[in-house]
Amino acid sequence: MTAPFWAPPPENYAGRLPAKADVVVIGGGIAGTSLLWHLARRRIGAVLLERHHVAWGASGRNAGFLLAGVASSYAEAIATYGREKAREVWEVTNENQDRMIEAARGQDVGHRRLGTAILPASEQERALLVESEQLLLEDGFSARWDGTRLINPRDGEIDPSAMVAALARQAGAGAIREGVDVTSLVAHRRGVTITAGEDVCEAGVVILATNAYTPQLVPAVKIQPTRAQMVATAPESKSITDMPVYSNFGYRYWRQLRSGEVLVGGWRDTSLETEKTLEDRPTAEIQEQLDRAVSELGVKSEVTHRWAGTMGFTESGLPLAGQVDGMPNVYICAGFTGHGMGFAFMTAKQVSESI
Ligand SMILES: Cc1cc2nc3c(=O)[nH]c(=O)nc-3n(C[C@H](O)[C@H](O)[C@H](O)COP(=O)(O)OP(=O)(O)OC[C@H]3O[C@@H](n4cnc5c(N)ncnc54)[C@H](O)[C@@H]3O)c2cc1C
Protein backbone atom coordinates (compact mmCIF):
# COMPACT_ATOMS: atom_id res chain seq x y z
CA MET A 1 0.00 0.00 0.00
CA THR A 2 1.49 3.37 -0.93
CA ALA A 3 0.38 5.24 2.16
CA PRO A 4 2.29 6.27 5.27
CA PHE A 5 2.35 3.81 8.14
CA TRP A 6 1.16 6.45 10.62
CA ALA A 7 -2.58 7.03 10.91
CA PRO A 8 -3.61 10.59 10.07
CA PRO A 9 -5.14 12.63 12.91
CA PRO A 10 -8.80 11.57 13.33
CA GLU A 11 -10.06 15.15 13.70
CA ASN A 12 -11.38 17.22 10.84
CA TYR A 13 -10.68 20.95 10.89
CA ALA A 14 -12.28 22.00 7.60
CA GLY A 15 -12.45 25.77 7.25
CA ARG A 16 -12.08 28.83 5.03
CA LEU A 17 -9.71 31.73 4.76
CA PRO A 18 -10.85 34.44 7.22
CA ALA A 19 -11.16 38.02 5.89
CA LYS A 20 -8.87 39.34 8.65
CA ALA A 21 -6.39 37.87 11.14
CA ASP A 22 -3.63 39.19 13.38
CA VAL A 23 -1.28 36.26 12.78
CA VAL A 24 -1.57 33.59 10.10
CA VAL A 25 0.53 30.41 10.13
CA ILE A 26 0.68 28.57 6.79
CA GLY A 27 1.32 24.81 7.04
CA GLY A 28 -0.10 22.19 9.39
CA GLY A 29 2.94 20.03 10.12
CA ILE A 30 5.01 19.84 13.27
CA ALA A 31 6.30 23.40 12.66
CA GLY A 32 2.88 24.98 12.12
CA THR A 33 1.16 23.22 15.03
CA SER A 34 4.13 24.01 17.31
CA LEU A 35 3.87 27.69 16.31
CA LEU A 36 0.17 27.70 17.13
CA TRP A 37 0.92 26.12 20.51
CA HIS A 38 3.61 28.68 21.43
CA LEU A 39 1.58 31.65 20.15
CA ALA A 40 -1.39 30.54 22.28
CA ARG A 41 0.91 30.47 25.36
CA ARG A 42 1.77 34.10 24.56
CA ARG A 43 -1.97 34.88 24.17
CA ILE A 44 -1.50 35.74 20.50
CA GLY A 45 -4.55 34.71 18.49
CA ALA A 46 -3.45 32.96 15.30
CA VAL A 47 -5.08 31.07 12.46
CA LEU A 48 -3.35 28.08 10.83
CA LEU A 49 -4.06 27.36 7.17
CA GLU A 50 -3.37 23.90 5.71
CA ARG A 51 -4.16 22.94 2.14
CA HIS A 52 -4.70 19.22 2.81
CA HIS A 53 -5.02 18.07 6.42
CA VAL A 54 -2.91 18.44 9.53
CA ALA A 55 0.18 16.13 9.33
CA TRP A 56 -0.33 15.56 5.59
CA GLY A 57 3.27 16.57 4.76
CA ALA A 58 6.60 15.19 5.97
CA SER A 59 5.34 15.39 9.57
CA GLY A 60 2.95 12.50 8.97
CA ARG A 61 5.39 10.47 6.88
CA ASN A 62 8.68 10.40 8.74
CA ALA A 63 10.56 7.79 10.75
CA GLY A 64 9.84 9.44 14.11
CA PHE A 65 13.43 9.55 15.34
CA LEU A 66 14.08 12.23 17.95
CA LEU A 67 17.79 12.69 17.44
CA ALA A 68 20.10 15.22 19.02
CA GLY A 69 21.84 17.41 16.48
CA VAL A 70 21.92 17.36 12.69
CA ALA A 71 22.47 14.55 10.15
CA SER A 72 26.24 14.78 10.48
CA SER A 73 28.21 13.61 13.51
CA TYR A 74 29.21 15.96 16.32
CA ALA A 75 32.82 16.00 15.03
CA GLU A 76 31.66 17.08 11.55
CA ALA A 77 29.20 19.61 12.99
CA ILE A 78 32.04 21.24 14.97
CA ALA A 79 34.13 21.42 11.79
CA THR A 80 31.21 23.02 9.91
CA TYR A 81 29.67 25.38 12.47
CA GLY A 82 32.35 25.81 15.15
CA ARG A 83 32.27 24.26 18.58
CA GLU A 84 30.00 26.80 20.28
CA LYS A 85 27.33 26.62 17.58
CA ALA A 86 27.48 22.82 17.43
CA ARG A 87 27.04 22.60 21.19
CA GLU A 88 24.10 25.01 20.99
CA VAL A 89 22.44 22.89 18.27
CA TRP A 90 22.82 19.70 20.35
CA GLU A 91 21.45 21.49 23.45
CA VAL A 92 18.44 22.89 21.60
CA THR A 93 17.57 19.55 20.00
CA ASN A 94 17.87 17.74 23.34
CA GLU A 95 15.55 20.32 24.86
CA ASN A 96 13.22 20.03 21.85
CA GLN A 97 12.39 16.44 22.79
CA ASP A 98 11.66 17.27 26.44
CA ARG A 99 9.54 20.35 25.75
CA MET A 100 7.63 18.79 22.84
CA ILE A 101 6.69 15.72 24.88
CA GLU A 102 5.59 17.93 27.79
CA ALA A 103 3.43 19.90 25.35
CA ALA A 104 1.56 16.70 24.41
CA ARG A 105 0.17 16.82 27.97
CA GLY A 106 -0.05 13.10 28.57
CA GLN A 107 -1.65 12.21 25.22
CA ASP A 108 -0.24 9.00 23.73
CA VAL A 109 2.26 10.02 21.05
CA GLY A 110 4.19 6.74 21.06
CA HIS A 111 7.16 8.31 22.82
CA ARG A 112 9.97 6.07 24.02
CA ARG A 113 13.47 7.05 25.06
CA LEU A 114 15.51 3.94 24.26
CA GLY A 115 18.42 6.00 22.91
CA THR A 116 19.66 5.70 19.34
CA ALA A 117 22.62 3.87 17.85
CA ILE A 118 24.67 5.54 15.14
CA LEU A 119 26.21 2.69 13.17
CA PRO A 120 29.19 3.49 10.93
CA ALA A 121 29.03 2.23 7.35
CA SER A 122 32.71 2.96 6.59
CA GLU A 123 36.08 3.39 8.31
CA GLN A 124 35.79 7.16 7.79
CA GLU A 125 32.42 7.29 9.53
CA ARG A 126 33.70 5.06 12.33
CA ALA A 127 36.61 7.42 13.01
CA LEU A 128 34.23 10.41 13.10
CA LEU A 129 31.91 8.66 15.57
CA VAL A 130 34.77 7.63 17.86
CA GLU A 131 35.99 11.25 17.82
CA SER A 132 32.41 12.47 18.38
CA GLU A 133 32.05 10.40 21.54
CA GLN A 134 35.05 12.19 23.05
CA LEU A 135 33.86 15.64 21.95
CA LEU A 136 30.30 15.04 23.19
CA LEU A 137 31.56 13.93 26.61
CA GLU A 138 33.88 16.95 26.84
CA ASP A 139 30.89 19.21 26.12
CA GLY A 140 28.75 17.62 28.82
CA PHE A 141 26.53 15.38 26.65
CA SER A 142 25.97 11.69 27.25
CA ALA A 143 27.37 9.37 24.57
CA ARG A 144 29.00 5.93 24.49
CA TRP A 145 31.08 4.22 21.80
CA ASP A 146 30.45 0.51 22.45
CA GLY A 147 33.07 -0.78 20.02
CA THR A 148 30.73 -0.93 17.01
CA ARG A 149 28.32 2.00 17.31
CA LEU A 150 27.83 5.34 19.03
CA ILE A 151 24.98 5.21 21.54
CA ASN A 152 23.15 8.46 22.31
CA PRO A 153 21.14 7.46 25.39
CA ARG A 154 18.96 10.62 25.50
CA ASP A 155 17.53 10.19 22.00
CA GLY A 156 13.94 9.09 21.54
CA GLU A 157 11.28 8.00 19.10
CA ILE A 158 7.70 8.96 18.51
CA ASP A 159 4.60 8.51 16.34
CA PRO A 160 5.00 11.79 14.44
CA SER A 161 1.41 12.04 13.22
CA ALA A 162 0.08 11.49 16.75
CA MET A 163 2.41 14.23 17.99
CA VAL A 164 1.07 16.75 15.47
CA ALA A 165 -2.48 15.67 16.33
CA ALA A 166 -1.78 16.16 20.05
CA LEU A 167 -0.66 19.76 19.47
CA ALA A 168 -3.50 20.50 17.02
CA ARG A 169 -6.09 19.26 19.52
CA GLN A 170 -5.05 22.02 21.95
CA ALA A 171 -5.77 24.81 19.45
CA GLY A 172 -8.80 27.03 20.03
CA ALA A 173 -12.03 26.50 18.07
CA GLY A 174 -11.64 27.71 14.46
CA ALA A 175 -7.89 28.27 14.80
CA ILE A 176 -7.03 25.48 12.34
CA ARG A 177 -8.50 25.64 8.85
CA GLU A 178 -7.87 22.66 6.59
CA GLY A 179 -8.52 22.67 2.87
CA VAL A 180 -7.19 26.23 2.43
CA ASP A 181 -4.55 26.33 -0.30
CA VAL A 182 -2.72 29.65 -0.11
CA THR A 183 -1.97 30.75 -3.66
CA SER A 184 -0.25 34.10 -3.11
CA LEU A 185 1.20 36.44 -0.50
CA VAL A 186 1.76 40.16 -0.91
CA ALA A 187 3.74 41.76 1.91
CA HIS A 188 3.31 45.45 2.59
CA ARG A 189 4.22 47.89 5.34
CA ARG A 190 1.13 47.33 7.47
CA GLY A 191 0.55 43.64 6.90
CA VAL A 192 0.25 40.86 4.36
CA THR A 193 -2.48 40.18 1.79
CA ILE A 194 -3.13 36.43 1.50
CA THR A 195 -5.05 34.89 -1.37
CA ALA A 196 -6.53 31.39 -1.45
CA GLY A 197 -8.50 30.88 -4.66
CA GLU A 198 -11.26 33.53 -4.63
CA ASP A 199 -10.80 34.40 -0.95
CA VAL A 200 -8.60 37.21 0.37
CA CYS A 201 -7.37 37.85 3.90
CA GLU A 202 -5.63 40.88 5.39
CA ALA A 203 -3.21 39.59 8.00
CA GLY A 204 -0.93 41.47 10.36
CA VAL A 205 1.81 38.87 10.23
CA VAL A 206 2.33 35.64 8.28
CA ILE A 207 4.57 32.78 9.38
CA LEU A 208 5.60 30.27 6.73
CA ALA A 209 5.64 26.74 8.13
CA THR A 210 5.54 25.30 4.64
CA ASN A 211 8.95 23.57 4.73
CA ALA A 212 9.72 21.96 1.33
CA TYR A 213 6.78 23.77 -0.30
CA THR A 214 7.97 27.27 0.68
CA PRO A 215 9.52 28.14 -2.73
CA GLN A 216 6.09 27.59 -4.35
CA LEU A 217 4.86 30.64 -2.43
CA VAL A 218 8.10 32.61 -2.03
CA PRO A 219 10.56 31.52 -4.72
CA ALA A 220 13.38 33.61 -3.20
CA VAL A 221 13.55 31.34 -0.12
CA LYS A 222 16.31 28.82 -0.63
CA ILE A 223 14.88 25.46 0.40
CA GLN A 224 15.54 22.37 -1.71
CA PRO A 225 12.65 19.87 -1.79
CA THR A 226 14.15 16.45 -1.13
CA ARG A 227 12.25 13.17 -1.21
CA ALA A 228 12.77 10.45 1.39
CA GLN A 229 11.24 6.98 1.15
CA MET A 230 10.28 4.35 3.68
CA VAL A 231 8.70 0.93 4.17
CA ALA A 232 7.01 -0.68 7.17
CA THR A 233 6.41 -4.36 7.79
CA ALA A 234 3.76 -6.35 9.63
CA PRO A 235 4.68 -7.12 13.26
CA GLU A 236 7.83 -9.25 13.52
CA SER A 237 8.03 -11.54 16.54
CA LYS A 238 11.84 -11.51 16.61
CA SER A 239 13.75 -8.53 18.00
CA ILE A 240 15.46 -6.83 15.06
CA THR A 241 17.07 -3.97 16.94
CA ASP A 242 17.27 -2.86 20.56
CA MET A 243 16.93 0.83 19.63
CA PRO A 244 16.46 3.04 16.54
CA VAL A 245 19.51 2.88 14.26
CA TYR A 246 20.88 5.65 12.07
CA SER A 247 23.72 4.83 9.67
CA ASN A 248 25.78 5.93 6.66
CA PHE A 249 25.68 9.64 7.58
CA GLY A 250 21.90 9.50 8.06
CA TYR A 251 21.18 7.95 4.65
CA ARG A 252 19.91 4.71 6.27
CA TYR A 253 17.69 4.29 9.30
CA TRP A 254 15.49 1.65 10.90
CA ARG A 255 13.54 1.05 14.08
CA GLN A 256 11.18 -1.54 15.52
CA LEU A 257 8.02 -0.52 17.31
CA ARG A 258 6.98 -2.02 20.63
CA SER A 259 4.24 -3.83 18.68
CA GLY A 260 6.89 -5.47 16.44
CA GLU A 261 6.55 -3.60 13.12
CA VAL A 262 9.88 -2.71 11.51
CA LEU A 263 10.28 0.66 9.75
CA VAL A 264 13.17 1.14 7.33
CA GLY A 265 13.97 4.33 5.45
CA GLY A 266 16.58 6.19 3.46
CA TRP A 267 18.96 4.92 0.76
CA ARG A 268 18.52 8.29 -1.00
CA ASP A 269 22.28 8.34 -1.59
CA THR A 270 21.83 5.61 -4.21
CA SER A 271 19.83 8.02 -6.41
CA LEU A 272 20.55 11.56 -5.20
CA GLU A 273 19.45 13.50 -8.28
CA THR A 274 16.03 11.83 -8.74
CA GLU A 275 15.23 12.55 -5.07
CA LYS A 276 15.48 16.34 -5.47
CA THR A 277 11.78 16.64 -6.16
CA LEU A 278 8.39 17.67 -4.81
CA GLU A 279 6.92 14.44 -6.22
CA ASP A 280 5.96 12.41 -3.18
CA ARG A 281 5.45 8.97 -4.69
CA PRO A 282 7.79 6.07 -3.89
CA THR A 283 10.04 4.84 -6.72
CA ALA A 284 10.90 1.26 -7.71
CA GLU A 285 14.63 2.05 -7.55
CA ILE A 286 14.71 3.09 -3.88
CA GLN A 287 11.98 0.67 -2.80
CA GLU A 288 14.12 -2.23 -4.06
CA GLN A 289 16.97 -1.00 -1.86
CA LEU A 290 14.61 -0.83 1.10
CA ASP A 291 13.30 -4.36 0.41
CA ARG A 292 16.90 -5.63 0.35
CA ALA A 293 17.61 -3.84 3.65
CA VAL A 294 14.52 -5.39 5.27
CA SER A 295 15.70 -8.84 4.21
CA GLU A 296 19.32 -8.21 5.34
CA LEU A 297 18.01 -7.17 8.76
CA GLY A 298 16.49 -10.66 9.00
CA VAL A 299 12.87 -9.48 8.92
CA LYS A 300 10.55 -12.25 7.74
CA SER A 301 7.26 -10.31 7.97
CA GLU A 302 5.84 -8.86 4.77
CA VAL A 303 6.10 -5.21 3.82
CA THR A 304 2.69 -3.63 4.42
CA HIS A 305 3.36 0.07 3.71
CA ARG A 306 5.51 1.92 1.19
CA TRP A 307 5.60 5.69 1.09
CA ALA A 308 7.58 8.85 0.40
CA GLY A 309 7.58 12.36 1.83
CA THR A 310 9.25 15.63 1.02
CA MET A 311 11.86 17.21 3.25
CA GLY A 312 13.10 20.80 2.94
CA PHE A 313 16.89 21.15 2.85
CA THR A 314 18.79 24.39 3.50
CA GLU A 315 22.31 25.23 2.35
CA SER A 316 23.58 25.45 5.95
CA GLY A 317 21.76 22.32 7.14
CA LEU A 318 20.12 24.42 9.87
CA PRO A 319 16.50 25.68 9.92
CA LEU A 320 15.47 29.11 8.66
CA ALA A 321 13.93 30.99 11.60
CA GLY A 322 12.94 34.67 11.59
CA GLN A 323 11.95 37.40 9.17
CA VAL A 324 12.06 36.76 5.43
CA ASP A 325 14.42 39.18 3.67
CA GLY A 326 12.62 41.89 1.73
CA MET A 327 9.15 40.84 2.97
CA PRO A 328 7.97 42.95 5.89
CA ASN A 329 5.67 41.09 8.32
CA VAL A 330 6.53 37.68 6.80
CA TYR A 331 8.40 35.20 9.00
CA ILE A 332 9.66 31.69 8.35
CA CYS A 333 10.02 28.56 10.46
CA ALA A 334 11.14 25.91 7.96
CA GLY A 335 14.02 24.10 6.27
CA PHE A 336 14.59 21.35 8.82
CA THR A 337 16.85 19.33 6.49
CA GLY A 338 15.43 15.96 7.47
CA HIS A 339 15.35 16.64 11.23
CA GLY A 340 12.14 18.55 11.87
CA MET A 341 10.89 16.26 14.62
CA GLY A 342 14.12 17.04 16.45
CA PHE A 343 14.11 20.79 15.81
CA ALA A 344 10.72 22.27 15.01
CA PHE A 345 9.16 22.66 18.45
CA MET A 346 12.05 24.80 19.73
CA THR A 347 12.48 26.64 16.41
CA ALA A 348 8.79 27.53 16.58
CA LYS A 349 9.27 28.85 20.12
CA GLN A 350 12.09 31.08 18.90
CA VAL A 351 10.07 32.40 15.94
CA SER A 352 6.92 32.95 18.02
CA GLU A 353 8.96 35.04 20.46
CA SER A 354 10.42 37.17 17.66
CA ILE A 355 7.15 38.46 16.19
C1 LIG B 1 10.59 9.63 4.99
C2 LIG B 1 11.00 10.68 5.94
C3 LIG B 1 11.66 10.33 7.12
C4 LIG B 1 12.03 11.32 8.04
N1 LIG B 1 12.51 10.95 9.25
C5 LIG B 1 12.68 11.88 10.23
C6 LIG B 1 13.03 11.48 11.53
O1 LIG B 1 13.12 10.32 11.84
N2 LIG B 1 13.23 12.47 12.46
C7 LIG B 1 13.11 13.79 12.15
O2 LIG B 1 13.37 14.64 13.01
N3 LIG B 1 12.72 14.18 10.91
C8 LIG B 1 12.51 13.25 9.96
N4 LIG B 1 12.11 13.64 8.71
C9 LIG B 1 11.95 15.07 8.44
C10 LIG B 1 10.66 15.61 9.09
O3 LIG B 1 9.57 14.84 8.69
C11 LIG B 1 10.48 17.08 8.65
O4 LIG B 1 11.64 17.81 8.94
C12 LIG B 1 9.31 17.72 9.38
O5 LIG B 1 8.18 16.90 9.35
C13 LIG B 1 9.01 19.06 8.76
O6 LIG B 1 7.84 19.56 9.36
P1 LIG B 1 7.15 20.87 8.79
O7 LIG B 1 6.00 21.15 9.65
O8 LIG B 1 8.19 21.92 8.64
O9 LIG B 1 6.73 20.47 7.30
P2 LIG B 1 5.55 19.53 6.74
O10 LIG B 1 5.20 18.47 7.70
O11 LIG B 1 5.94 19.12 5.37
O12 LIG B 1 4.30 20.49 6.70
C14 LIG B 1 4.18 21.53 5.76
C15 LIG B 1 2.69 21.66 5.48
O13 LIG B 1 2.47 22.87 4.76
C16 LIG B 1 1.36 22.66 3.93
N5 LIG B 1 1.41 23.66 2.86
C17 LIG B 1 2.43 23.87 2.00
N6 LIG B 1 2.14 24.88 1.18
C18 LIG B 1 0.91 25.33 1.52
C19 LIG B 1 0.07 26.35 1.02
N7 LIG B 1 0.44 27.11 -0.02
N8 LIG B 1 -1.13 26.56 1.59
C20 LIG B 1 -1.53 25.78 2.65
N9 LIG B 1 -0.76 24.78 3.16
C21 LIG B 1 0.44 24.56 2.59
C22 LIG B 1 1.56 21.24 3.41
O14 LIG B 1 0.36 20.67 2.94
C23 LIG B 1 2.12 20.53 4.63
O15 LIG B 1 1.11 19.85 5.36
C24 LIG B 1 11.79 12.69 7.74
C25 LIG B 1 11.13 13.04 6.56
C26 LIG B 1 10.73 12.06 5.67
C27 LIG B 1 10.00 12.47 4.42
The ligand as an ORCA input file, in Angstrom:
! r2SCAN-3c Opt
* xyz 0 1
  C      10.590      9.626      4.988
  C      11.005     10.678      5.939
  C      11.656     10.330      7.115
  C      12.030     11.321      8.041
  N      12.506     10.953      9.251
  C      12.684     11.876     10.226
  C      13.029     11.483     11.534
  O      13.118     10.315     11.845
  N      13.231     12.469     12.465
  C      13.109     13.790     12.152
  O      13.365     14.638     13.007
  N      12.724     14.175     10.912
  C      12.506     13.252      9.958
  N      12.105     13.640      8.714
  C      11.945     15.073      8.444
  C      10.661     15.612      9.088
  O       9.567     14.835      8.690
  C      10.476     17.078      8.654
  O      11.642     17.810      8.941
  C       9.307     17.717      9.382
  O       8.179     16.897      9.353
  C       9.006     19.064      8.756
  O       7.841     19.562      9.361
  P       7.152     20.871      8.791
  O       6.001     21.150      9.646
  O       8.191     21.922      8.637
  O       6.730     20.471      7.297
  P       5.553     19.530      6.738
  O       5.205     18.466      7.704
  O       5.944     19.117      5.369
  O       4.305     20.494      6.697
  C       4.177     21.527      5.757
  C       2.691     21.661      5.478
  O       2.472     22.865      4.757
  C       1.358     22.656      3.925
  N       1.409     23.661      2.860
  C       2.427     23.868      2.004
  N       2.141     24.878      1.179
  C       0.906     25.330      1.522
  C       0.068     26.353      1.017
  N       0.437     27.109     -0.022
  N      -1.135     26.561      1.594
  C      -1.532     25.783      2.650
  N      -0.759     24.780      3.155
  C       0.438     24.560      2.593
  C       1.556     21.236      3.407
  O       0.355     20.673      2.935
  C       2.121     20.533      4.630
  O       1.108     19.852      5.362
  C      11.787     12.690      7.738
  C      11.130     13.039      6.562
  C      10.729     12.060      5.668
  C      10.004     12.465      4.419
*
